[in-house]
Amino acid sequence: MSEPKFTPGPWRINQAETLTRGLDITDGTYGDRIASVPLPKYTSDARQRADAALIAAAPALYRALKTVTAELKQMAQGEDCDHSVGICWCATFGAIENAESVLRDAVTSPHVARLNDQAT
Ligand SMILES: [Zn+2]
């Protein structure tokens, strides 16, 4: 699996520097802005604050999913279903496959590949 090229965590949520009302997601080490989440002018900003929290948690979520997936894969290694006696690993194998796909997409999406091409 490709190594992630995203800014390592932790990411932090701060009041936006360039938006009148909004939040910045920043690198926890250098304070560089990673993303800005504008808050709505006339409605509740709860959803945008929740979005900012989810974005800021992305590096930790990525690492946690990668760890859990590796542990689960090791646990299921060599196991096979025997549906005749009620042994079934289908859901586990499916969950591992889905998690690996999500992790792969997070670091190799076409958008990321296009940006990498532009940088070289
Ligand atoms: Zn099964």
Residues whose N, C-alpha, C, O or C-beta is under 5 A from the ligand:
A	BS01	ZN	C81 I87 C88 W89 C90
